[in-house]
Amino acid sequence: MSKPKTAWTTERVARLRFLVGQGFAAKRIAEDPMIASTPNNVHRQAQRFGLAFRDSKPTILRLPHDAAARYDAAAEKRGLTREAVIRLLPLIAGAEPNLLENILDDGA
């Protein structure tokens, strides 16, 4: 017997839009209690509603392999894309009073 289908209500679609916009991977979106679906269905529904998982890529960054691997590991740990982690970092650094200065400290 197959699993009953859950309707894509306005609230569920809004949640999908929000999670895709935040840069979450399809697997993590599928696990969201309001979405409760499969990654493949999440991709199908995102396409149906005109959403793209990599809509807003940052300016093309050519990362060294080691740096790219670190970003990818951080993204996977959080269920995000690499691009979402890269977009998130300036917000975090700017929100902490001393973090940005400590990162950019030139030893002066």
NULUM-747225 format. One record per residue (C-alpha): residue in three letters; x, y negated, z negated. Coordinates in Angstrom, 1 decimal. Layout:
<sites>
+-----+--------+--------+--------+
| res |      x |      y |      z |
+-----+--------+--------+--------+
| ALA |      X |      Y |      Z |
...
+-----+--------+--------+--------+
</sites>
This chain:
<sites>
+-----+--------+--------+--------+
| res |      x |      y |      z |
+-----+--------+--------+--------+
| MET |    0.0 |    0.0 |    0.0 |
| SER |    1.4 |   -3.4 |    0.9 |
| LYS |    1.8 |   -6.3 |   -1.4 |
| PRO |   -1.0 |   -8.9 |   -1.1 |
| LYS |    0.0 |  -12.1 |    0.7 |
| THR |    0.1 |  -15.3 |   -1.3 |
| ALA |   -1.3 |  -18.4 |    0.4 |
| TRP |    1.0 |  -21.3 |    1.1 |
| THR |   -0.9 |  -23.9 |   -0.9 |
| THR |    0.0 |  -27.6 |   -0.8 |
| GLU |    1.8 |  -27.2 |   -4.1 |
| ARG |    3.8 |  -24.3 |   -2.9 |
| VAL |    4.8 |  -26.0 |    0.3 |
| ALA |    5.8 |  -29.1 |   -1.7 |
| ARG |    8.0 |  -26.9 |   -3.9 |
| LEU |    9.5 |  -25.4 |   -0.9 |
| ARG |   10.2 |  -28.8 |    0.6 |
| PHE |   11.8 |  -30.0 |   -2.7 |
| LEU |   14.0 |  -26.9 |   -3.1 |
| VAL |   15.2 |  -27.0 |    0.6 |
| GLY |   15.9 |  -30.8 |    0.2 |
| GLN |   17.9 |  -30.1 |   -2.9 |
| GLY |   20.1 |  -27.7 |   -0.9 |
| PHE |   19.1 |  -24.5 |   -2.5 |
| ALA |   19.8 |  -21.3 |   -0.6 |
| ALA |   16.9 |  -19.2 |    0.7 |
| LYS |   17.7 |  -16.4 |   -1.8 |
| ARG |   17.4 |  -18.7 |   -4.7 |
| ILE |   14.2 |  -20.4 |   -3.3 |
| ALA |   12.7 |  -16.9 |   -2.9 |
| GLU |   13.3 |  -16.2 |   -6.6 |
| ASP |   11.5 |  -19.4 |   -7.7 |
| PRO |    8.4 |  -18.4 |   -9.6 |
| MET |    6.2 |  -20.7 |   -7.5 |
| ILE |    7.6 |  -19.4 |   -4.2 |
| ALA |    8.0 |  -15.7 |   -5.2 |
| SER |    8.8 |  -14.4 |   -1.7 |
| THR |   11.7 |  -13.0 |    0.3 |
| PRO |   14.6 |  -15.0 |    1.7 |
| ASN |   13.4 |  -14.0 |    5.3 |
| ASN |    9.9 |  -15.4 |    4.6 |
| VAL |   11.4 |  -18.5 |    3.0 |
| HIS |   13.3 |  -19.1 |    6.3 |
| ARG |   10.1 |  -18.5 |    8.4 |
| GLN |    8.0 |  -20.8 |    6.3 |
| ALA |   10.7 |  -23.5 |    6.3 |
| GLN |   10.7 |  -23.3 |   10.1 |
| ARG |    6.9 |  -23.4 |   10.1 |
| PHE |    6.9 |  -26.6 |    8.0 |
| GLY |    9.7 |  -28.2 |   10.0 |
| LEU |   12.3 |  -27.9 |    7.3 |
| ALA |   16.0 |  -27.1 |    7.9 |
| PHE |   18.4 |  -25.8 |    5.4 |
| ARG |   21.3 |  -27.8 |    6.7 |
| ASP |   19.5 |  -31.0 |    7.7 |
| SER |   21.8 |  -33.5 |    6.0 |
| LYS |   25.3 |  -32.4 |    6.3 |
| PRO |   27.9 |  -34.8 |    5.0 |
| THR |   30.4 |  -36.3 |    7.4 |
| ILE |   32.4 |  -33.4 |    8.8 |
| LEU |   35.1 |  -32.6 |    6.2 |
| ARG |   38.0 |  -30.4 |    7.1 |
| LEU |   38.7 |  -28.8 |    3.8 |
| PRO |   41.8 |  -26.7 |    3.2 |
| HIS |   41.0 |  -23.0 |    2.8 |
| ASP |   41.6 |  -23.0 |   -1.0 |
| ALA |   39.3 |  -26.1 |   -1.5 |
| ALA |   36.6 |  -24.7 |    0.7 |
| ALA |   36.7 |  -21.4 |   -1.2 |
| ARG |   36.3 |  -23.3 |   -4.5 |
| TYR |   33.3 |  -25.3 |   -3.2 |
| ASP |   31.8 |  -22.1 |   -1.8 |
| ALA |   32.2 |  -20.3 |   -5.2 |
| ALA |   30.7 |  -23.2 |   -7.0 |
| ALA |   27.8 |  -23.3 |   -4.6 |
| GLU |   27.1 |  -19.6 |   -4.8 |
| LYS |   27.2 |  -19.7 |   -8.6 |
| ARG |   24.5 |  -22.4 |   -8.5 |
| GLY |   22.4 |  -21.0 |   -5.6 |
| LEU |   23.3 |  -24.1 |   -3.5 |
| THR |   25.0 |  -24.6 |   -0.2 |
| ARG |   28.5 |  -26.0 |    0.0 |
| GLU |   27.0 |  -29.2 |    1.5 |
| ALA |   24.7 |  -29.6 |   -1.5 |
| VAL |   27.5 |  -29.3 |   -3.9 |
| ILE |   29.5 |  -31.9 |   -2.0 |
| ARG |   26.5 |  -34.3 |   -2.1 |
| LEU |   26.0 |  -33.6 |   -5.8 |
| LEU |   29.6 |  -34.4 |   -6.9 |
| PRO |   29.5 |  -38.2 |   -6.4 |
| LEU |   26.3 |  -38.5 |   -8.3 |
| ILE |   27.7 |  -36.6 |  -11.2 |
| ALA |   31.0 |  -38.5 |  -11.2 |
| GLY |   29.2 |  -41.8 |  -11.0 |
| ALA |   26.9 |  -41.0 |  -13.9 |
| GLU |   29.7 |  -40.3 |  -16.4 |
| PRO |   31.4 |  -43.5 |  -17.7 |
| ASN |   35.0 |  -42.3 |  -17.5 |
| LEU |   34.9 |  -39.3 |  -15.2 |
| LEU |   35.3 |  -41.3 |  -11.9 |
| GLU |   38.3 |  -43.2 |  -13.3 |
| ASN |   39.9 |  -40.1 |  -14.7 |
| ILE |   39.5 |  -38.4 |  -11.3 |
| LEU |   40.9 |  -41.3 |   -9.4 |
| ASP |   43.6 |  -42.2 |  -12.0 |
| ASP |   46.8 |  -43.1 |  -10.2 |
| GLY |   48.9 |  -42.8 |  -13.3 |
| ALA |   49.0 |  -46.6 |  -13.8 |
+-----+--------+--------+--------+
</sites>
